[in-house]
């Protein structure tokens, strides 16, 4: 029961950390490329805004989202367990795939993001495995 609670807690903390970092990335893009003042919250307006994103902003967002995926997954692993991290990684990949399928981002951005997010998650999962296999100073 303790492992289950820790696993669920790790997933929750990982989600919260990921959401905070995603919000920071979105605030960054809004700071440098805000929605127009007369913006109507319609799907067409949002799609038009996304189509106009400057390339440099998208180029910054890819590694920022990768970092988000890495940190969220790493935290889920540390607080919870490997299953927590794998569930979070799956949720992040599904969320970004849904986002990319719904909005008209540049093709290169979609491809880069679909590589970067799973890579960030995989690196975080690998980091945990490597750190577990290295004996600590206390056990030597």
C-alpha positions in Angstrom: 0.0 0.0 0.0 2.9 2.3 0.8 4.4 1.8 -2.6 1.1 2.5 -4.3 0.6 5.8 -2.4 4.2 6.8 -3.1 3.6 6.0 -6.8 0.4 8.0 -7.0 2.1 10.9 -5.1 5.0 10.8 -7.6 2.7 11.0 -10.5 0.8 13.9 -9.0 4.0 15.8 -8.1 5.4 15.1 -11.6 2.2 16.4 -13.2 2.2 19.6 -11.1 5.9 20.3 -11.9 5.3 19.7 -15.6 2.3 22.0 -15.6 4.3 24.8 -13.9 7.1 24.4 -16.4 4.6 24.3 -19.3 3.0 27.5 -18.0 6.4 29.2 -17.8 7.1 28.2 -21.5 3.7 29.5 -22.6 4.2 32.8 -20.7 7.6 33.1 -22.4 6.0 32.8 -25.9 3.2 35.2 -24.9 5.7 37.7 -23.7 7.5 37.8 -27.0 4.5 37.1 -29.3 1.3 38.0 -27.5 -2.2 37.6 -28.8 -3.5 40.7 -30.5 -5.5 43.1 -28.3 -8.6 42.5 -30.4 -8.2 38.7 -30.2 -11.4 36.7 -30.3 -11.1 33.3 -28.5 -12.1 31.3 -31.6 -10.4 28.3 -33.0 -9.7 30.2 -36.3 -8.0 33.1 -34.4 -5.9 30.7 -32.3 -4.8 28.8 -35.5 -3.9 32.0 -37.2 -1.9 33.1 -34.2 0.0 29.7 -34.2 0.7 29.9 -37.9 2.3 33.3 -37.4 4.7 32.2 -34.6 8.2 33.4 -35.3 10.6 30.5 -36.0 13.0 31.6 -33.2 10.2 31.2 -30.6 9.4 27.7 -31.8 13.1 26.9 -31.8 13.3 27.9 -28.1 10.1 26.0 -27.2 11.3 22.6 -28.4 14.2 22.3 -25.9 12.1 24.0 -23.3 9.4 21.4 -23.7 12.1 18.7 -23.7 13.4 20.1 -20.4 9.9 20.1 -19.0 9.4 16.5 -20.0 12.8 15.5 -18.5 12.2 17.4 -15.2 8.6 16.2 -14.8 9.5 12.6 -15.4 12.6 12.8 -13.2 10.6 14.2 -10.3 7.9 11.5 -10.8 10.6 8.9 -10.6 12.3 10.3 -7.5 9.1 11.0 -5.6 7.2 8.0 -6.8 8.7 5.1 -8.8 9.5 4.0 -12.4 5.8 3.3 -13.1 4.8 6.8 -12.0 7.4 8.2 -14.4 6.3 6.0 -17.3 2.6 7.0 -16.8 3.6 10.7 -16.7 5.8 10.3 -19.8 2.9 8.7 -21.6 0.5 11.5 -20.6 3.0 14.1 -21.7 3.6 12.5 -25.1 -0.2 12.1 -25.6 -0.8 15.7 -24.6 1.8 17.1 -26.9 0.6 14.8 -29.8 -3.0 16.1 -29.3 -1.7 19.7 -29.2 0.3 19.3 -32.4 -2.6 17.5 -34.1 -5.1 20.3 -33.3 -3.0 23.4 -34.2 -1.2 24.3 -37.5 2.4 24.4 -36.2 5.3 24.3 -38.7 6.1 20.7 -39.9 9.7 20.9 -38.6 8.3 21.9 -35.1 5.9 19.0 -35.0 8.7 16.6 -36.0 11.2 18.0 -33.5 8.7 18.1 -30.7 7.7 14.5 -31.3 11.3 13.5 -31.0 12.2 15.9 -28.1 9.4 15.0 -25.6 9.9 11.2 -25.6 13.7 11.8 -25.6 13.4 14.0 -22.5 11.3 11.4 -20.8 13.6 8.6 -21.7 16.7 10.4 -20.5 15.0 11.0 -17.1 14.1 7.3 -16.8 17.6 6.3 -17.7 19.1 8.8 -15.2 17.2 7.0 -12.4 18.3 3.6 -13.5 22.0 4.6 -13.7 21.9 6.3 -10.3 20.4 3.2 -8.7 23.2 1.0 -10.1 26.0 3.2 -8.7 26.8 2.2 -5.1 26.7 5.1 -2.7 29.5 6.0 -0.3 27.5 4.6 2.6 27.5 1.1 1.1 31.2 0.8 0.3 
